[in-house]
Amino acid sequence: MEHQSAPDFELPATGGTSFKLTEFKGRGVVLYFYPKDDTSGCTTEGLDFSALHAQFQALGWEIFGISRDSLKAHENFKAKFSFPFQLLSDVDEKVCELFGVMKMKNMYGKQVRGIERSTFAIAPDGQVARAWRGVKVPNHAQEVLAFVSNL
């Protein structure tokens, strides 16, 4: 997927807004896909991106988190941790499928279908500059910031 045009999509977002990727042409967009609102890894990842949000914005990049949770769950999660960016709700997994982040995972010895933690840096020209798959949370937000600051 790297160095290809990112697929356009539209999803409902927190704050009563709607997100459409083509509306961000000319700006960098970081899309991070995470498994579930209000779980430890996803909370840490959101807080890490929050802590660096101003630095991303200073470089002309916007951050958006995506999961299959409902908008209501997203609003609660965003409010609880004061995330400065919007969360996108992909309840029917359309965008997860577009980006190929749905995987079979082991949860407590059972096979379940879920989101593989993944991040995509979409350059201002709409190309996927970098894709991170199977992300480990520690230092990930810093790695993404370092990457986009060198573009």
BELKAWO-V537181 format. One record per helix or strand. SS is the DSSP state (H for helix, E for strand). FROM is the first residue (numbers start at 1). LEN is the number of residues. Records with the same first field share a line. If there is no record, write none. Layout:
SS: FROM-LEN, FROM-LEN
//
This chain:
E: 5-1, 10-4, 17-4, 28-6, 61-7, 87-3, 102-6, 110-6, 118-5, 127-6
H: 14-3, 21-4, 40-19, 71-11, 94-5, 140-10
//
